[in-house]
Amino acid sequence: MAYQGVIEDFQRIREHKIPKRIPCCALSEEFDVKWYGKYNYEEFCQDGDKMFEVFKAAIEYFDYDWAWLQIDDCFEFEPLGVKVKGEGDILRATCGYLPVNWDTLKNLPVMDPWKDGRMPEKLKAIRKLKDHFGDTVLITGSCAGPFSAVGLTYSLQESMMMMLTDPEFLYASMEYWTEFYKRYIKAQQEAGADAIWFGDCNAFSSMVSIPQYTEHILPITKELVTYCEKELNIMIWMHNSEVLVDHVLSHAPLGVSFENIGPAGVMKDIRAATRGRQTISGNLDPIEVLWKGNPDSIKAEVERIINTCKEGGGYIFNSGEMNPGFVAEENMLAYMNTARKLAEY
């Protein structure tokens, strides 16, 4: 069962101190819903009571040290009229975007996270999880980074082109999302979130160079991160699924509490480069290892990753990306049980 003191361990890691033990997490929502078996993902993602029910069961059975309420990428975009699609166990994704012009931007509403779209259901789930687990798990809400939010509003292609053709419009659009996310993150904190999963995968190194990131994305993103980390004192857990050392280091000026590393990252090199500069988590491969592997191969990989990253603190064990729904239960148990055995300092 998750433990008293886990929040303090995350805080110690945030401060580059050695925790009592390594928190053990998994990007497990898709797996958890399939494992629980009572609802499909489309039913789960619309109902805060069902979210709570699934998370409670999975945390208690698999002994995760967090509740990860990423759910899907669409919550804050649906109320704007962005079209989304999801069915059965296929997660919702954006598929129809807004016109790219100043009139669209000027007419975007001032959304209320407590009233608009499915956001109130997510806040309900956060509140119920905090009431049930207290401080024995890290309750983790979510939002997109401002740059990725622009892509989810106008399309990925348009957001990339804006850096070249209309940076002024890009910055104005990012500022809209920054102001909204200040409200949305505060609402999640008021509901009980201890941390925010900060997804900015559109800024991944295969799409954005370090000079582009530094010029166009970092300044406005840092404004939001600073507000959250300093004024709200909520932990920001960045996820670009990044795998390249130089790109991970380019994120350090943001001042996030943690950054999750993608499954293709070489943890030995990333840990060496970030030690004392940026706390990291990751990066077990959920496809090749967790889904396609077996308990013995999973145990070996968990041991390799933790032994690579454990020394000196500054590390949280996690998967590198979303765990597929069809992972075998025995594989997930091997993942968590092995991590638990290696967690103590």
N, C-alpha and C positions, 0 to 999 in steps of 0.2 A: 504494500500500500504506500502511496505517496506520503511524504514525511514532513513533520514540523521542522522548520529551518530551511526548507527549500527556497523560500523567497530570499532569505539571507544569503544562501549560497549563490543565487543569481546576482545579488547585489555585490558580493565579493568578487565574482568574476567580472562584473561591470567595472569595478574599481581596480582591476588587474591584480587582485589578491587571490590567494589560494583558498578555495572553498573547502568545507568539510568533506564533500564528495562531489563528483561530477554529476550534474543533472542529466538525466537520460530521457530523451525525447524522440518522437518520430512524426514525420509528416504523414499522418495516418488516417485522415478523414475518410478518404475513399475506401480504404480498407475497413475502417471501423464500421461504416454503414453496411457494407456487404457482409462483414462478419456478424453483426448484430442480427441482420436478416429480417427484421420486422417491417422495414420501410425501404423503398428504393430511394435513390439520391434526390430525385426531383421532389418527392414527398418530404424528405428530411430538410431540404434547403429552404422550405417555405414556412416552417413551423418551429418557433422557439422552444416549445415544450418537447418536440421530437428531437431537436438538436440536443437539449439537455439530457434527455433519456439515453440517447446513443453515447454521448460523451461520458456520462456518468458510468455506464456499464463498461465501456472500453477502458477508461482510466482505472477502474477498480479491478478489472480482470488482468490487464497487461501491465499495470503499474507505471504508466507514464507519469512524468513529473510536471506535465503541463496539460492544459486544455487549449487546443489550437483551433480557434474559430476563424479560419480563413474562409471556409465554406465554398465560395466561388468568387469570381472577379466582377460580378455584375451588380451588386447591391446598390451602389451609389449612381450607376449609369442608367438603370431602368427608369427612374423618375424623370430623367431628362428627355426620354423618348428614344434613347438608343435601343435598337432591337437586339434581343438576346434569344438564344435557343438552347434548350436542354430537355432531355426526356429519359425516363427510366433511370438507369445508373450512369448516364452520360451527363457530366457537369455542365451547367449553363456557361455559355460564352457569348461575347458580343458578336453580332453578325450584320448589323445595319447601323450606319453612323450618321452623325449630324452634318449639315452643310458647313463647309469651312469658309466662314465670313464673319465680319465684325458684328453684323446684325444678330447672328446666332449667339455669339459670345455675350453681347449686351443683354440679350433676352433670357439667358440662362437663369433659372430661379435660385433663390436663396433657400436651399433645401434644409429641412429640419430632420435630423436623424431620429428624433423621437416620434415622428409622424409619417414620414415619406417612405413609400415602397416597402421592401422587406426589412429595412434597417431596424424598425422596432422589434421584430422577431429575433434578430441577432442580439440586440440589447437585452431582451428578455432572457435569452439563453445564457448570456454572460452573467446576469444577475443571479439566476438560479444556480449556476455552477459555483459562483463565489459564495452564495449562502450555504451551499451544501459542503463544499470542500474547504472553505475558509482560506487559510494561508498554507495549506498542505500541497497545493499545486499552483503553478504559475498560470493564471488566467490570461490568455493571449488573444486579444482582438486583432483586427487587421484593417489595412487600407492600402491603396496603391500609392507609389510615389507620384509627385505632380507630373513628371514627364510621361510616365506610363499612363497616367490618367488622361492626358491629352490624346495619346494613341487610342485609348479605349473610347474616347468621345468622337474623334474624327477619323480614325483608322490609323494603323501602324504606319502605312506608307505616307500618309499626310503629315504625321508628326515628324518623321524623318526628313521629309522635304522642307518643312518649316525652318529647320536649322540653316538651310541654304537660301531659301527663297523669301522667308518672312519671319525672321527671328523676333521681331516686335510682337507679332501675333502669337507666336509660341510662348513668349514670356508672359503676355497678358493672360493667356489661357492657363498657364501654370500657376499664375497668381490667383486666378479664380479657384483652382483646386486647392491651393495652399490655404486659402481662407476657409473653404469648406472643411478641409481635413482638420484644421484646428478645432472646429466645432465637433466634428465626428469623433475624433480621438478623445476629446474631452468627455463626450457623451459616453463612450465606451469605458473610460476611466471611472466616470460617475456610476456606471452600471456595475463595476467591479473588476475591470481589466487591470492587470499589473504591467502588461507589456503590449506592444503592437507589432504584429508581423507586417513589415513594410516592403511590399512587393514592387520592385522596379525592374522587371525582367526586360522591358523594352530598351533599357540602357546596358544590356549585356554586351560583352566585348566583341561578339561577332557582328554587332549592328552599330556600335558607337565607339569611336576612337577615344583615347584619353584626352587629346586636345578638345574634341567636341564635348566630352563630358565636362571637362573643367570649365569651358567657356559657357556652354548653354544650359547645363543641367545642375551642376553642383551649387551655384549661388542660391537659387530659389529653393532647391531641396534642403540646403543647409538652414535656411530661414525656418522652415517647418520643423526640422529635426531639433534645432536649438530651442524653439518654443516648447516642444514636447519634453525634451530631456531636462531643460533648465527650469522652465516655468511650471510645467505640469509634473515634472519628476516622474515621468513614465518611461519605461525602457523601450527603445526602438530597436527592433530586430530586423535588420535589412536582409532582403533576399533578392539578388539578381541572378541566382544560380551561377555566379561568377566562378571561373576556373583558372584565370591567369593572374600570376602574382602582381604584376604591375598595375593591373586594373583593380585588384583588391586594395592595393596601397593607395590608389587614386581616390578611394572612398573614405580614407581615414580622416580627412579634414571635416567630414560631415559631423563627426562626434557621436555616431550611433553606439548603443550599448554593445550590440553583437552583430556579426555578419555571418550568414549561412553560406557555406561553400557548396557549389554544384558538384555532382558525382564525378565529373571528369577532372576535377582539380587534384593536383599532386600535393597531398596534405603535408608531407615532409617539407617541401619547399615553401608552401604558404605559411605553415606554422613558424618556420625559421624566420621568414620575412616579417611576420606580423607580431611576433612575441614581444610583449611590452608596449605595443603600439595600437593593436586592434584585437579585441576578443573575437573568436570565431567559433562556429559550430559546423557540424557536418561529419562526413559527407558520404555515408554508405550508399552505394548504388542500389536504388529500389527495384530496378529491372533485372540486371545481370546477376546481382547477388541475392536480394531478398525474395524476388519472385522466382527466378530460375534456379536458385541455389537450393541447398538442403541444410539442415541444422548444423552439420559439421563445417561446411564451407562458410556459412554465415558466422559461426563462432570464430573461425580463424580471421575473417575480415574485420569483425568488431574488435578483436584483440589487436590486430595490426593498427587500426586507426586510433584507438584509444592509447595504445602504447607510444604511438608516434606523437600524439598531441598532449598527453597528460602532464608531462613535467612542467612545473612552474605555474600551473593554473592558466587562466585565460581561455578555457575551452569548455564547450558543451557538446555532448554526444547527440547526434541527430542523423537522419537520413539526408541525402542531398537534394531530393525532389519528392513529389507525392508518391506514396506507396500504393501500388495498384490494388484494386479491389480483390483480385484473385490470388493474392499472396496466401499461402497456407498458414493456418493458425500456428502450427508447430514451428514454422519459420519465424513468425513474429515473436513467439515465446523465446526462441533461441536468441534472437536479436536482443530482446530486453533482458533476459536472464543473464546473458553473458556480460552485457554492459553493466548491470547491477554488481556483478562480482568484481568488476575492475574499477568501480566508481570511487571507492574509498581512498583518501590520501593518507 
